[in-house]
Amino acid sequence: MERQIPLDPSARADDPRQDDFRDDGTHEVTPDLAYQALGIVNLAFYGPAGAGDRQWVLIDAGVMGATGCIAKAAAERFGPDSRPAAIVMTHGHFDHVGALEELAERWDAPVYAHELERPYLDGSAAYPPPDPSVGGGLMALMSRFYPRGPVNVGARLQTLPADGSVPAMPGWRWLHTPGHTPGHVSLWREADRLVVAGDAFITTRQESAYAVLTQEPEMHGPPMYFTPDWISARASVERLAALEPEIAVTGHGRAMRGPQMRAALHTLARDFDRIAVPEHGRYVLDRPGEVR
């Protein structure tokens, strides 16, 4: 069964003439948004270059051991010793919170997340176990060893505002896009139709170590091995596709833009069960009489 939705590399949202990534792993998508690729995951910096102290926002916090890389990129982009006004989390999986505790303490920065994600960020709950049987790749097979216990930034943790605004990010709104995790959020800016989608959808086949290494562009549902609620995941992709985004920055894979990206996202939303949902697995409803 064909599950791939290839994306043409020409649809990259950053400058395809750049030699892969800069030394610090960052790629600028708009004058006030850049993302940093750290091995298996991306994070994003909001704010114009040279913004200065407390004039920018970090979105997600990468993998364990990435503190120095993230701090160095922030200093280069915003100025020496500049600290963020906030750290905004799309969700709390291990590859998005690896440097969170260290960075929040170093920068004395508030951390914002959806209220349903708080237990995984205040030390009180672990995520459900992964499903290494899905996806058919090395990354999926290894998922049984990935950390799923919570981090604890409870002293600095705040709930995203109920009105949908994003602290220190004027013109942006947060959207609840659950499925991959209960409190997963995506960030949306209507002015230029830019979505920071986290892992609600991604642009590489994250289950495959080869795809992660090569960053072969492909419209893809959330990583299969860490997605426990496929019904909500489908609704989240449908919601994001309905926005008709012009630019998509995702938690895994290249940032993409334009009509080809939108068409692929609509295909994913329309055929989500066929393309994104495993045929069988720990979190798949596949017993007779039940509907996925």
Phi, psi and chi 1 to 4 in degrees:
 res  aa     phi    psi   chi1   chi2   chi3   chi4
   1 MET       -  128.4 -179.8  173.0   58.0      -
   2 GLU   -75.5  121.5 -179.0   58.9   52.1      -
   3 ARG  -116.6   -2.7  -73.1  179.4  174.0  -92.3
   4 GLN   -89.7  143.3  -67.5 -176.5  -37.0      -
   5 ILE  -125.6   87.6  -47.8  175.9      -      -
   6 PRO   -62.7  148.9  -18.8   31.2      -      -
   7 LEU  -118.9  134.9  -72.3  166.5      -      -
   8 ASP   -69.8  130.8 -166.8  -52.8      -      -
   9 PRO   -55.5  -22.7  -26.0   34.7      -      -
  10 SER   -67.5  -12.9   64.9      -      -      -
  11 ALA   -87.8    7.8      -      -      -      -
  12 ARG   -58.2  142.4  -79.4  172.7   50.5 -180.0
  13 ALA   -83.9  -19.1      -      -      -      -
  14 ASP   -93.2 -174.7   45.4   43.1      -      -
  15 ASP   -80.2  109.2 -173.2  -12.9      -      -
  16 PRO   -66.6  -11.3   24.4  -33.0      -      -
  17 ARG   -79.7  -15.1  -64.2  170.6  -62.0  178.9
  18 GLN   -67.0  147.8  -67.4 -178.2   17.2      -
  19 ASP   -78.9   93.5 -179.8   18.0      -      -
  20 ASP    51.9 -111.1 -161.9   27.5      -      -
  21 PHE  -117.6  157.2  -70.2  102.6      -      -
  22 ARG   -62.5  169.9  -68.7  174.8   44.6 -172.5
  23 ASP   -56.3  -34.8  -70.3  -15.9      -      -
  24 ASP   -89.6    6.7   61.8    6.4      -      -
  25 GLY    80.6    8.2      -      -      -      -
  26 THR   -97.9  150.5   60.5      -      -      -
  27 HIS  -134.5  128.3  -97.8 -158.1      -      -
  28 GLU   -85.2  130.5 -172.4  169.7  -87.0      -
  29 VAL  -102.1  -42.7  175.0      -      -      -
  30 THR  -135.2  168.6   64.9      -      -      -
  31 PRO   -57.8  -21.7  -28.8   37.6      -      -
  32 ASP  -118.3   16.4   63.4   -4.1      -      -
  33 LEU  -145.1  124.8 -169.6   82.2      -      -
  34 ALA  -131.7  151.0      -      -      -      -
  35 TYR  -120.2  153.6   70.8  100.0      -      -
  36 GLN  -119.5  126.7 -176.6  179.0   27.7      -
  37 ALA   -93.0  120.3      -      -      -      -
  38 LEU  -122.6   85.5  -67.6  172.0      -      -
  39 GLY    66.6 -105.2      -      -      -      -
  40 ILE   -93.2    1.1   65.3  171.4      -      -
  41 VAL  -146.7  159.7   72.4      -      -      -
  42 ASN  -113.5  152.8  -58.5  -33.6      -      -
  43 LEU  -132.8  171.8   54.2   89.1      -      -
  44 ALA  -133.7  150.9      -      -      -      -
  45 PHE  -115.3  123.0  -62.1  103.3      -      -
  46 TYR  -105.0  129.8  166.7   73.5      -      -
  47 GLY   135.8  145.5      -      -      -      -
  48 PRO   -70.6  153.5   26.8  -34.6      -      -
  49 ALA   -55.9  136.7      -      -      -      -
  50 GLY    78.3   15.2      -      -      -      -
  51 ALA   -58.7  -36.8      -      -      -      -
  52 GLY    94.9 -175.3      -      -      -      -
  53 ASP   -65.6  131.0 -167.7   42.7      -      -
  54 ARG    61.6   23.9  -56.8  -61.0 -164.7 -161.4
  55 GLN  -116.3   19.6  -59.6  -59.9  -51.2      -
  56 TRP  -148.8  171.4   57.2  -81.5      -      -
  57 VAL  -134.5  137.8  173.0      -      -      -
  58 LEU   -95.6  132.3  177.7   67.6      -      -
  59 ILE  -112.6  108.7  -56.7  168.2      -      -
  60 ASP    71.8  169.2  -72.9  -14.4      -      -
  61 ALA  -140.4   24.3      -      -      -      -
  62 GLY    64.4 -162.3      -      -      -      -
  63 VAL   -94.9  165.2  -68.6      -      -      -
  64 MET   -59.6  138.1 -173.1  175.9  -64.6      -
  65 GLY    90.0    0.2      -      -      -      -
  66 ALA   -94.9    3.9      -      -      -      -
  67 THR   -53.2  -49.5  -59.1      -      -      -
  68 GLY   -62.7  -42.2      -      -      -      -
  69 CYS   -62.9  -42.7  -65.7      -      -      -
  70 ILE   -68.5  -45.3  -62.5  169.7      -      -
  71 ALA   -63.3  -38.8      -      -      -      -
  72 LYS   -64.6  -45.3 -179.7  175.7 -177.9  -69.4
  73 ALA   -63.2  -39.7      -      -      -      -
  74 ALA   -63.1  -42.9      -      -      -      -
  75 ALA   -64.6  -39.7      -      -      -      -
  76 GLU   -68.4  -36.0  -69.5 -176.2    1.8      -
  77 ARG   -81.4  -41.8 -178.5  166.5  178.8   81.4
  78 PHE  -109.3  -14.3  -58.4  113.5      -      -
  79 GLY   120.6  149.2      -      -      -      -
  80 PRO   -55.9  137.0  -22.0   32.6      -      -
  81 ASP    64.8   12.5  -58.5  -41.7      -      -
  82 SER   -78.3  136.0   61.2      -      -      -
  83 ARG  -113.2  151.9  -59.5  161.7  -62.8  172.1
  84 PRO   -75.3  152.9   28.9  -35.0      -      -
  85 ALA   -72.0  -25.4      -      -      -      -
  86 ALA  -164.2  158.0      -      -      -      -
  87 ILE  -115.4  122.3  -58.9  173.1      -      -
  88 VAL  -109.7  128.4  175.8      -      -      -
  89 MET  -106.1  128.0  -59.0  -58.0  -58.1      -
  90 THR   -72.2  -36.0   63.5      -      -      -
  91 HIS  -171.0  179.7   63.3  -62.4      -      -
  92 GLY  -113.7   20.6      -      -      -      -
  93 HIS   -61.9  157.8  -83.2  155.9      -      -
  94 PHE   -55.0  -34.1   79.7   99.7      -      -
  95 ASP   -83.9    1.3   49.5  -14.3      -      -
  96 HIS  -115.0  -11.8  -65.6 -104.6      -      -
  97 VAL  -120.6   10.5  -59.0      -      -      -
  98 GLY   -55.6  -39.7      -      -      -      -
  99 ALA  -106.0    9.1      -      -      -      -
 100 LEU   -62.9  -49.6 -180.0   61.0      -      -
 101 GLU   -60.8  -44.7  -69.5  174.6  -59.4      -
 102 GLU   -67.1  -42.6  -67.9 -179.9   -0.8      -
 103 LEU   -69.9  -41.5  -71.5  172.5      -      -
 104 ALA   -61.1  -38.3      -      -      -      -
 105 GLU   -72.6  -45.3 -178.7  175.6   -3.6      -
 106 ARG   -58.7  -42.2  172.9 -173.8  -69.4 -156.8
 107 TRP   -96.0   -5.5  -72.2  -31.1      -      -
 108 ASP    48.3   54.2 -170.4   23.1      -      -
 109 ALA  -111.3  140.6      -      -      -      -
 110 PRO   -69.8  147.4   26.7  -33.7      -      -
 111 VAL  -114.5  126.8  177.7      -      -      -
 112 TYR  -113.2  138.2  -71.4   89.2      -      -
 113 ALA  -154.4  166.0      -      -      -      -
 114 HIS   -65.8  149.1 -169.5  -81.7      -      -
 115 GLU   -60.0  -31.2   61.2  179.8  -15.9      -
 116 LEU   -75.4  -11.9  -65.8  178.1      -      -
 117 GLU   -95.1  -10.6 -151.0   68.9    6.5      -
 118 ARG   -56.2  -41.0  -70.7 -176.1   65.2   99.0
 119 PRO   -59.0  -27.2  -22.9   33.2      -      -
 120 TYR   -87.1   -5.0  -47.1  109.4      -      -
 121 LEU  -117.9   -8.6  -61.8  169.9      -      -
 122 ASP  -113.1   13.8   68.3    6.1      -      -
 123 GLY    83.9    7.7      -      -      -      -
 124 SER  -101.0  -11.7   62.8      -      -      -
 125 ALA  -151.9  149.1      -      -      -      -
 126 ALA  -103.6  153.0      -      -      -      -
 127 TYR   -69.5  159.2  -75.5  108.6      -      -
 128 PRO   -59.6  156.4  -19.5   30.5      -      -
 129 PRO   -63.8  149.8   20.1  -30.4      -      -
 130 PRO   -72.2  173.0   27.8  -34.4      -      -
 131 ASP  -120.7   92.4 -173.3   -8.9      -      -
 132 PRO   -71.3   -5.7   24.5  -32.5      -      -
 133 SER   -82.5   -7.6   71.6      -      -      -
 134 VAL  -106.6  152.1  -61.7      -      -      -
 135 GLY    95.4  -26.5      -      -      -      -
 136 GLY    67.0   27.3      -      -      -      -
 137 GLY  -133.0  169.2      -      -      -      -
 138 LEU   -64.4  -38.2 -179.0   60.5      -      -
 139 MET   -61.9  -39.0  -63.6  -66.9  -70.5      -
 140 ALA   -67.6  -44.4      -      -      -      -
 141 LEU   -60.9  -36.5 -172.5   62.9      -      -
 142 MET   -79.6   -7.5  -68.9  175.3   57.6      -
 143 SER   -62.1  -22.4   66.6      -      -      -
 144 ARG   -62.0  -20.4   70.0 -173.7   72.0 -147.9
 145 PHE   -98.2   -5.1  -56.4  112.5      -      -
 146 TYR   -72.8  142.5  -62.2  159.9      -      -
 147 PRO   -62.9  139.6  -18.3   30.5      -      -
 148 ARG  -131.0    0.8   60.3 -173.3 -178.5   88.9
 149 GLY   -70.6  160.0      -      -      -      -
 150 PRO   -78.5  155.9   30.5  -35.0      -      -
 151 VAL   -93.7  171.0  -64.3      -      -      -
 152 ASN  -133.2   99.7 -171.1   -7.8      -      -
 153 VAL  -117.6   31.7  -69.2      -      -      -
 154 GLY   -54.6  -34.1      -      -      -      -
 155 ALA   -67.2  -24.3      -      -      -      -
 156 ARG  -112.3   -1.1  -66.5 -178.2  171.6   85.5
 157 LEU   -79.1  131.5 -174.6   59.4      -      -
 158 GLN  -131.5  151.9  -59.3 -173.3   37.8      -
 159 THR   -84.7  138.5  -59.1      -      -      -
 160 LEU   -57.3  142.6  -75.8  163.4      -      -
 161 PRO   -57.8  141.1  -24.5   34.1      -      -
 162 ALA   -65.5  -21.1      -      -      -      -
 163 ASP   -80.9    1.4   63.8    3.2      -      -
 164 GLY    88.2   -4.3      -      -      -      -
 165 SER   -74.0  161.2   62.6      -      -      -
 166 VAL  -116.8  119.7 -175.9      -      -      -
 167 PRO   -54.2  132.7  -27.6   36.5      -      -
 168 ALA    65.7   14.0      -      -      -      -
 169 MET  -130.2   73.3  -64.7  180.0   64.6      -
 170 PRO   -61.0  140.2   18.9  -30.5      -      -
 171 GLY    88.3   -5.6      -      -      -      -
 172 TRP  -104.2  155.0  -69.4   77.8      -      -
 173 ARG  -132.1  147.4  -62.8 -173.9   62.3   78.6
 174 TRP   -96.2  143.7   63.5  -94.8      -      -
 175 LEU  -122.2  129.6  -52.3  172.8      -      -
 176 HIS   -73.7  116.1 -172.3 -156.1      -      -
 177 THR  -127.9   69.0   48.1      -      -      -
 178 PRO   -74.4  176.0   30.8  -37.3      -      -
 179 GLY   128.0  -58.8      -      -      -      -
 180 HIS   -67.6  -40.8 -171.6   55.0      -      -
 181 THR  -142.3  162.5   70.0      -      -      -
 182 PRO   -63.1  -36.8  -23.4   34.0      -      -
 183 GLY  -108.5   23.4      -      -      -      -
 184 HIS   -60.8  136.9 -171.3  -72.5      -      -
 185 VAL  -128.5  153.7  -61.7      -      -      -
 186 SER  -116.1  156.1  -57.8      -      -      -
 187 LEU  -112.5  137.4  -52.6 -178.9      -      -
 188 TRP  -133.9  130.7  169.1 -110.7      -      -
 189 ARG  -119.6  113.0 -177.7  164.2   65.1 -178.2
 190 GLU   -65.3  -34.7  176.5   70.0   27.1      -
 191 ALA   -55.2  -42.6      -      -      -      -
 192 ASP  -121.4   13.3   52.6    0.4      -      -
 193 ARG    54.7   50.3  -47.6 -163.6   72.4   76.2
 194 LEU  -104.9  127.4  169.3   54.5      -      -
 195 VAL  -118.1  131.3   63.9      -      -      -
 196 VAL  -101.0  102.9  178.1      -      -      -
 197 ALA   -91.7   -4.2      -      -      -      -
 198 GLY    57.2 -131.1      -      -      -      -
 199 ASP  -107.9   16.4  -72.8    2.3      -      -
 200 ALA   -60.1  -41.9      -      -      -      -
 201 PHE  -142.2  158.3   67.5   86.8      -      -
 202 ILE  -136.7  172.8   57.1  177.7      -      -
 203 THR  -119.9   30.8   58.4      -      -      -
 204 THR  -154.6  162.8 -168.9      -      -      -
 205 ARG   -85.7   93.1 -176.5  175.6  171.0 -121.5
 206 GLN   -68.7  -18.3 -171.2   64.1   18.7      -
 207 GLU   -71.0  -20.7  -63.3   80.9   16.2      -
 208 SER  -101.8  124.2  163.1      -      -      -
 209 ALA   -63.2  -35.9      -      -      -      -
 210 TYR   -64.8  -44.2  177.0   78.2      -      -
 211 ALA   -64.9  -38.1      -      -      -      -
 212 VAL   -63.6  -40.1  170.4      -      -      -
 213 LEU   -68.7  -43.9  178.0   65.6      -      -
 214 THR   -87.5  -16.5   61.3      -      -      -
 215 GLN    56.2   37.4  -64.0  -73.9  -76.6      -
 216 GLU   -60.6  120.8 -167.4   72.8   20.0      -
 217 PRO   -72.8  132.3   22.8  -29.6      -      -
 218 GLU  -158.5  132.3  172.2 -174.2  -36.2      -
 219 MET   -74.1  128.1 -174.3   60.7   68.0      -
 220 HIS  -144.4  148.0 -161.0  -76.6      -      -
 221 GLY   -70.5 -178.5      -      -      -      -
 222 PRO   -61.9  153.7   23.9  -34.1      -      -
 223 PRO   -49.7  123.5  -29.1   37.1      -      -
 224 MET   -61.0  -40.9  -68.4 -178.1 -177.2      -
 225 TYR   -70.2  -16.6   49.1   82.7      -      -
 226 PHE  -121.2   24.7 -106.2  165.8      -      -
 227 THR  -116.0  108.4  -59.4      -      -      -
 228 PRO   -94.2  -12.0   32.1  -33.4      -      -
 229 ASP  -129.7   90.7 -178.0   -9.1      -      -
 230 TRP   -75.9  -26.9  -72.5  103.9      -      -
 231 ILE   -66.2  -46.5  -66.6  173.5      -      -
 232 SER   -67.9  -36.2  -65.8      -      -      -
 233 ALA   -61.5  -40.9      -      -      -      -
 234 ARG   -63.4  -45.6  178.6  179.8   62.0 -136.6
 235 ALA   -61.9  -35.0      -      -      -      -
 236 SER   -67.8  -42.1  -67.5      -      -      -
 237 VAL   -64.8  -40.5  168.9      -      -      -
 238 GLU   -61.4  -40.4  -69.3  170.7  -15.8      -
 239 ARG   -64.6  -43.1 -178.0 -179.3 -171.2 -174.7
 240 LEU   -71.0  -38.1  -66.2  175.9      -      -
 241 ALA   -63.1  -36.8      -      -      -      -
 242 ALA   -65.1  -19.4      -      -      -      -
 243 LEU   -74.2  -15.1  -65.7  172.3      -      -
 244 GLU    54.7   58.0  -57.1  -72.3   -9.1      -
 245 PRO   -65.2  148.6   23.8  -33.8      -      -
 246 GLU   -92.4  -33.2  173.4   62.4   21.3      -
 247 ILE  -132.7  136.1  -54.6  170.4      -      -
 248 ALA  -127.1  121.1      -      -      -      -
 249 VAL  -108.6  120.9  177.8      -      -      -
 250 THR  -117.0  168.0   61.7      -      -      -
 251 GLY   -72.8  -17.4      -      -      -      -
 252 HIS  -143.8  132.4  -54.8  -84.6      -      -
 253 GLY    96.7  173.9      -      -      -      -
 254 ARG   -70.4  149.4  -58.2  -84.0 -168.6  177.3
 255 ALA   -70.6  138.9      -      -      -      -
 256 MET  -129.3  159.5  -52.4  -63.2  -74.4      -
 257 ARG  -145.3  164.5   72.9  162.5   69.1 -123.6
 258 GLY    90.7 -177.6      -      -      -      -
 259 PRO   -62.2  -34.7   15.7  -27.4      -      -
 260 GLN   -67.0  -39.4 -161.2 -125.5   13.4      -
 261 MET   -63.3  -44.5  177.8  -85.9  -67.0      -
 262 ARG   -62.4  -42.5  -79.8 -166.3  -61.5  -82.5
 263 ALA   -61.7  -41.6      -      -      -      -
 264 ALA   -65.0  -38.8      -      -      -      -
 265 LEU   -65.9  -39.9 -177.5   55.7      -      -
 266 HIS   -64.9  -38.3  -80.8  -70.0      -      -
 267 THR   -62.8  -43.2  -61.3      -      -      -
 268 LEU   -60.5  -44.6  177.3   64.2      -      -
 269 ALA   -64.5  -43.0      -      -      -      -
 270 ARG   -67.9  -41.2 -176.2 -172.5   66.7 -126.3
 271 ASP  -112.3   33.6  -61.9  -29.4      -      -
 272 PHE   -57.1  -45.1 -172.2   84.8      -      -
 273 ASP   -62.6  -37.3  -74.9   -1.0      -      -
 274 ARG   -75.7  -39.3  176.6  179.9   64.4   82.2
 275 ILE   -88.9  -43.1  -65.1  169.0      -      -
 276 ALA  -101.2  -32.9      -      -      -      -
 277 VAL   -85.6  130.0 -178.9      -      -      -
 278 PRO   -60.7  150.6  -16.3   27.7      -      -
 279 GLU   -67.3  -35.8  -67.1 -175.6   25.0      -
 280 HIS  -142.8  159.0  -56.5  -77.3      -      -
 281 GLY   160.7  172.2      -      -      -      -
 282 ARG   -56.0  -36.1 -178.2 -167.7  -62.7  -94.1
 283 TYR  -111.8   16.6  -59.9  109.9      -      -
 284 VAL  -104.1  129.4  179.1      -      -      -
 285 LEU   -83.3   99.2  -59.5  176.9      -      -
 286 ASP  -128.6   19.4   56.0    4.0      -      -
 287 ARG   -82.6  151.9  -67.4 -178.0  -67.7  -83.0
 288 PRO   -53.5  137.0  -25.2   33.9      -      -
 289 GLY    88.6   -9.8      -      -      -      -
 290 GLU  -104.1  148.6  -67.7 -174.3  -25.4      -
 291 VAL  -113.0  132.8  179.8      -      -      -
 292 ARG   -70.3      -  -85.8 -158.3  -65.2 -128.1
